[in-house]
Amino acid sequence: MESINEFILTLDNIRVIEIADLVGYIYEELIPPEERHKLGQFYTPPAICELIAKWAIRKQDDLILDPGVGSGGFLLWAYRTLLKLKTGKDTLPASKAVVDATGHDAELLKVLEKKNPSVGLKLLGERSAYSELGETKVVETTGKVVDGLYVAGMAVAALKHIHKMGPHIQQYASIR
């Protein structure tokens, strides 16, 4: 429970705007363009995201919906545009930490494992689906990975080799 409390306190100090571009670059680095395009994934350059956000968002109470999300480029520029409209500022102070909440893919952890082997991080991957165990263990082990990096959600399962969410094989048998 202590690590979850520490994690929540850290979230209060995170400035998403400072790391959002990084997520887009991570996606570009990890997934080759040919593969992204086969899957229908296209990375929109930041300048285009900025142009569209500034054109579409005119008032501080405008609401934003980006159902495709992708690497978050449009959401980042929507946030920046709203920040400017609401506060008059272009940026917020730098963040003290980053949270990998990228789900099953654990994208930030993959980059850390690949680019900084001296950290000794080894992604073991998720175990088979078993909701009861998975949910409990994800909550119990959410928290700090290294100084400045925290892990949450299904990225925890990829890091800690925990069961992912979903029915356990015994639950399938009882359904029949």
N, C-alpha and C positions, 0 to 999 in steps of 0.2 A: 504494500500500500504506500510505503514511503516513496518508492520510485515513481508511482503515479502522481502523487502530490508534487514531487519535484518537476515532473514533466508538465503538469498543469501550470505551475508557476513559471516555467520556462516559456510556455506558449504565450503568456502575457507579454513577454519581451520580444517576440519574433515580429519582424516586419516583413511580411510576405512579398511586398513590392521589391525588396532588395534581392530576393533569390529567384523570382519568377522567370526572368530571362534565362537563368541557369538551367531550369528544367527543360526549356525548349532546346537549348544546346545539348543537353544530355540525351534527349530523344534523337537528335540528329546524329550524335556520336555513336549511339548504341545500335540504331536500326538503319541499315543502308537504304538509300533512296529507292532502289528497285523494290526492296521488300516493303517499304512504307507504301509505295504506289500500288503494289499488288493488293495490299489490304485496304486501299482507298484512303490512306493517310497522306496528307500533304501538309508540309510545314509552311505556314504563312510568314513571310519576312516581317520583322518588327515594324518597319516603316509603313507597310500596308495596314497592319493592325492599328497602328497609331492614327493613320489617316481615317480609317473607318470609325474608330472610337470617337475621335474628335468631331467627325461629321454627324454621327448618330446621337451622341450624348450632348444635350444642350443645356440641361438644367440639373441642379444638385439633387433633385428628387426623382430623376429618371431611374427606371428599373432596368436591370440587365439580365438577359438570358443568353447563355452560350451552351446549348445542349450538346454540341460536339466536343467541347472543351479541348481535346487534343493536348498540346503541351502548355496550354494556358495563355498563349500570346494575346488573344483578344481580351480575355479576362484581365490580364495585366494592364493593358492599355485602357480598358474600361475603368479599372481601379485608379490608375494614374489620372485619367481625365476627371473622374468624380472627386478625387483628392484635390485637384487644382480648383475645381468649382467650389468645393466646400471650405477649403482652408486657405486657398491662395498659394499653397506650397507645391513644389514639384516633387519633392521626395520627403521621406521620413528618415529619422536616424537609422544607422546601420543596425542590422539584427545581431544578436549575440549567439544565436543558434539556428539550426535548420532542422526541420522535421521531415523524415521520409515517411510520407503517408501515401505513397504511390501504389498501394495495393499489392496484389500478388506479384507484380513485376519487380518490386523493390529497386527501382531504377537508381536512386541515389546511392544505395548500398552497393549496387553492382559497380558503379563508377568508383567508389571508394576502394572496393576490393581490387579492381583492375589497376587503378592509377596510383594507389598508395599501399603496396604490399607490406610495407614495414609496420602498418597498423595491425596486421595479423588477422584481419577479418576474413571469415570463410562462410559464404552463404551455403547452407546445407539444403535449402529448398523446403517446400511444404511437405507434410505427410498427407495421407489420404483424408478424405472428408470425414469429420466426426464432430458435429456442432457442439455438443456439450463440453467435450474436452478442449476443442479449439478455442471457443469463446472464453472460457475460464483462463486458459494459459496465455492467450493474447493479452487479456487485461492484466494478468499478474506480471507479465514480462515486458509490457510497454515501458519505454523509458530511454535512458542514456545508452548510446553505443560507444561514443568517444566524446571528448570535450567538443562541444559545439554541434553535435549530431545526435538527434533523438529519433526513435522509430516508433510508429504507431500503426494500428490496423493490421491488415494482412501482410504488410511488409515485415511485421514481427514474426509471423509464421514462416516466412522465407528465411529469415535470419536464424531463428531458434529451432527450426525443424519441428514445428508444431502442426498439429492437425488443422487443416483448413475447414471453413464452415461448410455445412451441407450434411445431408443424412449419412449416417454410418451404414456400412454394408448390412449389419444386423437389422437396421431399421427398414431396409429394402425388403428383407425376408419377411418381416412382420406385416408389410403392406400387402403382400400377395396373399 
